[in-house]
């Protein structure tokens, strides 16, 4: 909105042209999200549902009774700020709507007296992920010169054409995995939010400085993303609001994001990875979350459906293993997992963009 407002106003007030600068818009979105979230969130503590504790979770009593479902606040702030600062396409509007809907499913579960259950939530995840996959495919194919969607992949110089069915399947897998691993990582104060913040800052920088820049994209042999700067504004808007939440969620936390926050954050990361055109970027943004939560999901799935036992002596999510058997404090878990993710992110980006 402000982007178009700046175009109209600059003929009367010259400095208004700054509102068409993506650098300015990114900065405004980031700081506005942070300030609003940090100031507004405490006013909802009494209105939010309260954590009932998690069975089989280490130190579950420490979280019991705290306000949870804070995602309903900061995700809503994020959506409003995105509409305010970013020039949005139909794809981005649909993505914001589905991100908010994903948040809503999580919030209703947070608010419910009894949990919705794994299968019900898995079905909702699949439906919303499938809808986003279709939206992404048709939107990207329409902007393609030949109507074909391409992936740029590690160790491959030229983009690879992707069949519609393959694209939708890969997209749903990435989105569903990102949603659930992010959700599983939300068990230590600040952990999930901090790892997601690293992912958002990484993706935002890639959108703006690499994929969205014609010359840099050409130099690195990756497709130029015309809407890269637009996605960067949206991504940094979410990073700012998440920072505002983390201000109150730092150990010992005052409020929890709940499924309302973790599911929406995981969904949006997955969307950004697919928008980038390289599904393997999920390894650069979310490896620790996939190992921390994803291995537990794999362990349960193999045992439940195939009666295959793996990792019998390891507790998942992995942060519970570190706290119970290694004696790590919540702060140690956060800092060490963060360091590992940063090391992985730098290494993966170097491999993906230079070894081609």
Secondary structure, DSSP 8 states (H G I E B T S, - for coil): -HHHHHHHHTTT-GGGGGGG-HHHHHHHHHHHHHHHHHHHGGGGTTTS-B----TT-TTHHHHTTSB--THHHHHHHHHHHHHHHS---HHHHHHHHHHHHHHHHHHHHHHSSS---HHHHHHHHHHHHHHHHHHHHHHHHHHSTTS-EEE--TT-SS-EEE-HHHHHHHHHHHHHHHHHHHHHHTTSTTHHHHHHHHHHHHHHHIIIIIIT-HHHHHHTT----TTHHHHHHHHHHHHHHHHHHHHHHSSS-SB--HHHHHHHHHHHHHHHHHHHT-TTHHHHHHHHHIIIIIHHHHHHHHHHHH-----TT--SSHHHHHHHHS---HHHHHHHHHHHHHHHHHHHHHHHHH--
